[in-house]
């Protein structure tokens, strides 16, 4: 009997022990048998950083540099000099860049289309200091076991083997970017609004900059610039459109690319959109009453391209979308931007058209239009006939811009006397935008007569002058006033 009780007691004790051990082990096997009797410590990672990035963002798996569009544009102007900034103007059009990762710097070099495969002939244009090369990995305890603490390990292996790096964007050094040259008078005070878009391989950030000695001004020139880098792949199937300088007599080509064959013989080609696929065009900042006009203009582009056979019937080259962009200047979004502030418009042209292309074949990858609406609306309110504007709004649902259309002749003679200018030279831009074609023709007629020149040439000038006067009487009055106003504003700015 005692023996039987002993056996029973033993079985009960064994069962209780098994139940206890099973409970400690946990239903999912994460307890004592797994070495985790107590709750596991939460994973700890460093605070998020806008400066850390994978090196694969700039180079591929084999270490070959990726190709980027590079651009910058002023977002905000401050102080006396800032009043003269042309906001959202891309100061580095057609800038194509590749990066090399060194121990101390991320070095950017501008692609030279004349020597596309020889990086030694490319110009170094910018350097971004590298604070550290590191692994982002779990910390190990004294016994070599991984913990739940994540660290930036910059001590293991050679720096070239570490996959991550930390950039000091605020200390960006620029000698030039595209066509813009930077001297020693500028300095960066801070960086903000850093955006890494890994899906599109895009980097955007804003630099607050101070520039001393701008145009001889005693005060510092201050502003915030938006910097963009967007990766793209060269398209070998895109065909170049050859361009000859004589073409300028027949058409106005805004963006001419080129290279020198073997560094000597020039080859020119016109930049153009790839019309095989439609481009989404974002309408940003336009007042509701002007949106229909802009949408109608884009639709006119599409129908015109259809009429000339550039795209098929029913196809669209550009698909407009009304959307407020966080940053109006963004290489991911081809856009038409409207600036309503009249004070900003006062020291800017009425509008600017921009493009950014692959310099090796002229394929446009981004485009932008900036309409300085504050001044535009001022002129509309001053000149547009009220009755015509009202009828246009009622019938077509468009803005008073349409009231100007009847004032233009269907065909215009080519403009004479337009100088070749640098797009980065504001003075030349202003001087040519206010070109008075009538006074130019009158001057040429006087010069030919004074020098006893070719009477046929003089008569050709007289015929063109008479044609301008007869074709666009109402427009001539507006143009004359706009030219005088532009010159007056230019003189006032220079005096200030």
C-alpha positions, 0 to 999 in steps of 0.5 A: 500500500505504501509502495502504491502511494509512493508511485502515485505521489511520484506521478503527480509530481512529475505531471506538475513539473512537466506542466510547469516546464511547458508553461515556462517554455511558452506556447510558441517555444520562446520560454526557458527552453529557448533561453528567454525566461524574461521579456526580450529587450526592445530593439534600439536604433539611432535617431533617424538622420537625413544625412545617412545614405546607402552608397548604392544611391550614387553608384551601382553594385559594381561601383560604376557611377550612376548618372544624375540631372543636377539643378538649382533654383532660388526659392526665396530672396531676402534683403535688398539683393533678394528683391532682384532674384528671378525665383524658380529659374533653373541656373544649371540647365542641362547639367548632367553629373556623376559622383565619385566616392572618396574617403573624405568627399562625394565628388561630382563631375559634369559630363563632357559630351565630347568625351563621354567615356573619359572622366579625366576630361570632366570638370569637377563641379562640387564636393560634399564632405563625408563625415563617416563611412559605416555599417548600420548593424547590431552591436555585439556584446563582449562575447561576440553575440549580437544585441538588440542595439543598432549602431553606426559602426565606422571601425570595422574593415576598410572604408571602401567596404562599408556600405553607408556614408554620412554626408555634410550637406550644409558644407557643400562646396560648389565651383560651378553647376551647369552654366552657373559659376560660383566665386568665393563670395558665397557661404552656406548658413544652413540646410533644410527640407532634405528629401531622399526619394529612394524609389526615384533615386532623387535627392532634394534639399534647400540651402540658405546662402549668403553672397557678398559683393553681388553686382557691387552691392554693399549689402549681402545677397541672401536667399534660399536655393533648392538643390536637386539631383535625379538619377536617369538612364541614357536612352540609346534608342532616342535619335538626335535631331541635327541642328545647324546655326543657319536654322536660326533664320527659320525657327527659334530653337531654345535649347541647342546641345552639342559636342566636339567630335574628337575634340575638334569638329562641332556636332549640334543637335536640338533638345526635344521631348520624347513624344513616344510616351506622354508627359504628365505636366503639373499646374502649380499655384495658378488661381482658379480663374487662370487654370482653364486658360493654362489647360486650354494652352496645353491642349493646343500644344497637343492638337498642334502636334497632332496636326503636324504628325508628331503624334497620332490622332487622339494621342497626348504629348502632355497630360496636365494635372492641377496639383499643389507641389511642396516645392515648385522646383522639383526635377521629378515634376515637369510643371507650369508654376504661377507666381501671384506676388506682384513684388516678385514679378516686378524684377522678373520677366513675364515668363520663363521656359526651361528644359533639362536634357540628356546632353548626349542626345538632347532628350528632354527629361524635365521641363518647366514654365514660370509665369510671373502672374502678378505683373501679367494680371496687372497688364491684363487689367490695364489693357484687356478690353472689358467687353471682350474679356467678359464675352470670352469668359462667358462663351469659352470659360477662359480668362482675359488672356484670350482678349489679346489673341485678336491683336496678333497677326497670324504670321510674323516676320523673323525678328532682326537684330536679336543678340546672341546672349548668355542665359545666365547673364541677367543684364543681357536678358533684360536688354534683349527682352526689351528689344524695340523692333520698330526702332531697330528697323528705323535705325537700320534704314538710317544706317543704310541711307547714311552709308550709301548702301544697298537700296534693295536692302533699305526697301526691305527694311521699310516694307517690314516696318510698314507690315508691322505697323499695318498688321498689329496696330493695337499690339504696337501700342501695348508693345511700346508701353511694355518696352518703355515700362521694362526699361524704366523698371530696369533703370530704377533697379540699377539706380537702387 
